[in-house]
């Protein structure tokens, strides 16, 4: 198999000419023969002026290049698309699979012996890992790192849990325009990802737990010098992997690695999005995530990390307390320490070196957890035949068993128009229901599952209600919110049958979400229901998305990108 510049020659019908032409053109950039004879490490560039999460990527790239060259290999930087959560319309999830396709094909198309992928903002790390799994080239993952915390009137602030909390106060009339504007300038004091246990932090932690990134890489703050030293070391490791031709993602992403990721996801009180992304990654290899098994893990694994939105602290505090290695040390036998990492060493070696920080209270011991059960629970019932998820670590205990009257919104637009109508017929013990917000119905399954408390209730002091949807929710959000109801309403799911006034029962302990309507009545409604399928777009990526997107329980990947492929499904 060819290596370096000889790998994957352009097809001209003459291999010698292909190499001759390649060398001639790359020499136009000033490279020497010595440089061009070395193993090549590709480095993705996901920097964009639209992506403040990735604002430190240029510095990370320079550090990686330094590490690659110090180890005797040749770094080659190439661009891929960049996705920023708050800048992507209609939602960043709509573009995750596009980024995965872009990254995979660029890895395949260009000569490289190993690749370093750099990402952070919610959908970028999962997209890159999905790509790396499918391309199966030796890969080092570098998270960009979380922001440092902000401050306002003596209070520590974190994007975006506190942005939601304070915006809710503004909606309720507790914070005026001048103060919310001041808060707006203090929530995000540096580049990097959200500094709470949102989706970006969750995916960085899972990446480290699966052995795809260096120890501590999940938690180092984005502006810190340590972030760039870690990037340099990542370049060294990538160069070694290029020379050794491994390990590849297929060597590392074993059933043990996926189970470790699920244990960590529960123990950190991670984002519900993390489950979708992990499911999509597993769908690229023959190791599917068993959602019932994930729920069983959650019953045995406690929440040990005291971070918002499930706790009180922020990512930089998690880092200074010992990060993911210390967490895995506290988890003990719940982690398979024989699982390998990109360095070739097992997790056992990393955990043995975990720092002990006297007096830290961010990473708890198992006999003093934040919660006795993991952060996420899977629900089933006649409203979610293939499942739904709730982040009960960030929910209201008094609402964990609740029966209420449904108040139904038919779309995100319908909710936006009516949620603050003073004439809306809604009470605090009702259940807010949003449908047609799933993968196909929205499209893209936006983070609209965090339905706002109707303004008239918010101003009466109501902080939480049971909310149900086929949408997603930001990992930074809190509340008693049932998400990812599968099948989605636009795919024929029973959520399409709910009417305002129906009774809905939530029982998290029993893992149930049920519509309390007779089966005969549901059958009548189904027969009378006009097709709720979303209109098929006429062209382009939108049509591809509509035709091939899978449901939440399968990771919302495109059916033709999974390990099984469309023809075998």
URZI-V107582 format. One record per backbone hydrogen bond with DSSP energy under -0.5 kcal/mol. CO is the residue of the C=O (numbers start at 1). NH is the residue of the N-H. If there is no record, write none. Layout:
# URZI-V107582
co->{CO/CO}
nh->{NH/NH}
This chain:
# URZI-V107582
co->{3/4/6/10/14/15/16/17/18/19/20/21/22/23/24/25/26/26/27/32/33/34/35/36/39/40/40/40/41/42/43/44/45/48/50/51/52/52/54/56/57/58/59/60/61/62/63/64/65/66/67/68/69/73/74/76/78/82/84/84/85/87/91/92/92/93/93/95/96/97/98/99/100/101/102/103/104/105/106/114/115/115/116/117/117/119/121/121/122/123/124/125/126/127/128/129/130/131/132/132/138/140/141/142/145/146/150/152/155/157/158/158/159/159/160/161/162/163/164/165/166/167/168/169/169/170/176/177/178/179/180/181/182/183/183/187/193/195/196/198/199/200/201/202/203/204/205/206/207/207/208/211/212/214/216/216/221/224/224/225/225/226/227/228/229/230/231/232/233/234/235/236/237/238/239/240/241/241/248/248/249/252/254/255/256/257/258/259/260/261/262/263/264/265/266/266/267/267/271/271/272/272/273/274/275/276/277/278/279/280/281/282/282/283/285/288/289/290/291/292/293/294/295/296/297/297/298/300/302/303/303/304/304/305/306/307/307/308/313/314/314/315/316/317/318/319/322/323/324/325/326/327/328/329/331/332/335/336/337/339/341/345/346/346/347/348/349/350/351/355/356/357/362/362/365/366/371/373/375/377/379/380/381/384/384/387/388/389/390/390/391/392/394/395/396/397/400/402/404/405/406/407/409/411/412/413/414/415/418/421/424/427/430/430/431/432/433/434/438/438/439/446/446/449/454/454/455/457/457/458/466/467/468/469/471/472/474/479/480/481/481/482/483/486/488/488/489/493/494/495/499/502/503/504/504/505/506/507/507/508/511/512/513/514/514/515/518/519/520/521/522/523/524/525/526/539/540/540/541/542/543/544/545/548/551/551/552/554/557/558/558/559/565/566}
nh->{6/7/9/12/18/19/20/21/22/23/24/25/26/27/28/28/29/31/30/36/37/37/38/5/74/42/113/114/76/116/78/46/80/51/52/54/55/192/57/60/61/62/63/64/65/66/67/68/69/70/71/73/72/75/41/43/45/84/87/88/88/89/94/95/96/96/97/99/100/101/102/103/104/105/106/107/108/109/110/42/117/140/44/119/142/144/124/125/126/127/128/129/130/131/132/133/134/135/136/137/115/117/143/119/193/222/157/155/152/150/162/163/195/196/164/165/166/167/168/169/170/171/172/174/175/173/180/181/182/183/184/185/185/186/187/159/147/315/198/202/203/204/205/206/207/208/209/210/212/213/211/342/141/217/219/220/224/227/228/228/229/230/231/232/233/234/235/236/237/238/239/240/241/242/243/244/245/246/251/252/253/254/258/259/260/261/262/263/264/265/266/267/268/270/269/375/304/305/274/275/275/276/277/278/279/280/281/282/283/284/284/285/287/563/287/290/291/294/295/296/297/298/299/300/300/301/374/302/304/370/371/306/364/307/313/310/311/197/308/317/318/319/320/321/323/322/326/327/328/329/330/331/332/332/334/335/337/339/348/347/344/341/349/350/351/352/353/353/354/357/358/360/306/364/368/369/303/303/393/390/388/513/384/381/387/486/379/483/377/392/394/395/479/397/399/400/508/506/504/431/501/433/435/415/416/417/418/419/421/424/426/430/432/466/407/468/409/470/442/445/444/448/472/451/457/458/459/460/462/461/432/482/434/485/484/449/477/481/467/391/483/469/389/386/491/493/492/496/497/498/502/406/516/404/506/514/402/511/512/511/380/507/383/505/516/517/522/523/524/525/526/527/528/529/529/543/543/544/545/546/547/548/549/559/554/556/555/557/550/561/562/562/568/569}
